[in-house]
């Protein structure tokens, strides 16, 4: 019985510690950090060593201090606008290529069986 009671006491003490920890976390206020260390990756492109730095979202790499600095509201807004504009441009190019492909396929479909078409689906087998 002592082992069972001992385990109960340990479990209860762990639960109280976890409750205290949760209360501490809830009372802890998150502050924005102005500078972070970037994630550093090294690659070898063209036989030369190249170091790349990656910052989390909302931060921008500062080459002078080699840290990630928090972007201003205006920089974030400009990034969002340029990302949306690039997505719209790519969507337009993609739909244009799809339309062009559909026109080409219709032309091929209409040329089957005519004497001018010498493709693999001309209808004649040699």
Residue, then its C-alpha position, 0 to 999 in steps of 0.5 A: x500500500x505504501x507504493x501506491x500511496x507514494x505514487x499518488x503523492x508524487x502524481x499530486x505534487x506533479x499536478x500541482x506543479x503543472x497547475x502552478x506552471x500553467x498559471x505562471x504561463x497565463x500571467x506571463x505577457x508576451x512582449x515583441x522582441x525587436x531583434x532575433x538571431x536568424x537561421x543560418x544555412x550554408x550552401x555551395x553554389x558554383x564551387x563557392x561557399x554562400x551563407x544564407x540567413x532566414x528570418x521568421x515571419x514579420x522580421x527582416x534581415x539586417x546585414x549590418x548587425x547580422x540579426x533579424x529586425x522587426x519590420x514596421x507596419x508599413x513594410x509588412x503592408x508593402x510585402x503583403x501587397x507585393x505578394x498579392x500582386x505577384x500571385x495575381x500576375x502568376x494566376x493570369x499567366x497560368x490562365x493564359x497558357x491554359x487558354x492557349x493550350x485549349x486553342x491548340x488542342x481544338x486546332x489539332x482535333x479539327x485537323x484529324x483526317x485532313x491531308x494537311x495533318x501528318x501527326x501520329x493520329x492522322x488516321x492512316x497506319x503505315 
